[in-house]
Amino acid sequence: MRTHLLKRSLVLLSMVLALAGISSAGILLQINIAPPPLPIYDQPLCPGDGYLWTPGYWAYGDDGFFWVPGTWVLIPEPGLLWTPGWWGWDDGGFYLFHEGFWGPHVGFYGGINYGFGYVGFGYEGGYWDHGAFFYNRYVNHVEHVTNVYNKTVINNITVTNVSYNGGSGGITARPRPEEEIAMRERHIPPSSVQVQHVQAASTNRQLYENVNHGKPPVAATPRPAEFSGRGVVQAKAAARNYVPPQTRAAAAPVRNGPPAPAARNAPAAQPERNVPAGRPGSPAHASEIQSAQRPGFTPSGNQRADQKFQQQQQKLYAQQDKERQKLQQQQEREHQQFQSHPNPQRQQQIEQRHQQQTQQLQQRHESQAQQMQSRAPQPRR
C-alpha cells in the first residue's frame, strides 16, 4: 500500500513539473500503464504565416490520461522546428514521457507517426529557406500563407495508431544518426503558450480518457488553449485498436528489460490516420481515407475553361466523398456486429475484406483524380 502511494506521489509530482515546464533530462513523467492509441482527427486550418503544427498526444494527470489537442503554435524564432514529446518503455518497468522541444533540426520522437508531416522520423510538413518557412500543402491544411509547395508523403507501413515506443505492443524504432546529432544541438523548451495549452487540457474533464474513451471532443485547435469556437476539430473516432485502461493495465509488461531489438534505421509503425485528406498509403478502413486535401489548381488564364474544369473537379470530389462515406458506414456496421458477438476468426476475415475494399476504393479515386488533372486547361503561352 505504501509503495502504491509513493508511486502515485511521484506521478503527481512529475505532473506538476511537466505543467510548469520543468524537466530533468527531458523526462517528465513515469507510469506503469501504456497510453491509449492516437485518435483519428483532421487538422484545423493554419492561422497564417509563422505558425507550426504541434501534434496532439496523451498526457497523464490525477485522473488518468487526458488528450492534449494538436494545435498551431507561433514559432519562437526563425529556423526552429518542433520535436514532439513521446512515451517510451524504460527498463526499470515504467512508461516515461519525454518532453518535446524546439531546435534547428527534428530529433528523435519515439518513431511515433503523429501525422501531418510527423511520420515517425523527421518532419515532412515544411522547411526553412532564407528565414522564411515553406508549408507542404500535401500534409498541412493551409490557405492564407505566403510560401507553399506540394510534396507527396508516402506511407507504406502497417497502420496501428500506437502512441508509445517499446514495451508490450510498442513501436520498435531507434534513433537514426541524424536524430542523434539533432538531440545534441541547442534546444528551446515549450513556450509559455504551449505550457498553458497543456494546463488548460488538464482541467477539461471531457479530454480525459475515462470520459471520452479514446475519442476526445476537442482533438485539435487552431491556436493553443482555445478549446471552443470556430475551427476547433472533434475526433472522428477512437483508434481501431483502442482498449480501455483496465485492459491495458492487465497487459502491461511484467519483466524488467529494454524493448525488443530492432534495426537501427527501421522505420516506425504508422498511425491509423491523423493525416490530411488524400494522402496515399495502405489504409485498412474507409475512415482512414480523408477528403480535405486535393491536388492544387493553377489557373490557365482562360477564365471560362478554368471555371468549367473546377466545376468538374468539385463534382468528382463530391461523388468520391459519397462513395467513401457509404463504404465507411457499411464497415462500421460490420464492426458493431462482430463486437457484439466476438469471433476472432470471423473478425480477421472481415478486417481483411475491409482492407481490400478500402484500398480498391482509394486506388480508383486516385486514378480518377489523375485523369481529371490530365484534362486541366493548359496555361496560355
ABEGO torsion letter per residue (X at the ends): XAAAAAAAAAAAAAAAAAAAGBBBGGBABBBABBBBBBBBBBBBBBAEBGBBBBBBBBBBBAAEBBBBBBBBBBBABBGBBBBBBBBBBBAAGBBBBBBBBBBABBBBAGGBBAEGGBAGBEBAAEBBBGGBBBBBAAABBBABBABBBBBBBBBABBBAGBABBEEBGBBABBBBAAAAAAAABBBBBBBAAAAAAAAAAAABAAABAAAAGGBBABABBABBGBABEBGBBBBABBBAABBBAAAAAAABBABBEBBBBBBAABBBBBBABGBBBGBBEBBABAAABBAABBBBBBBAGBAAAAAAAAAAAAAAAAAAAAAAAAAAAAAAAAAAAAAABBBAAAAAAAAAAAAAAAAAAAAAAAAAAAAAAAABBBBBX
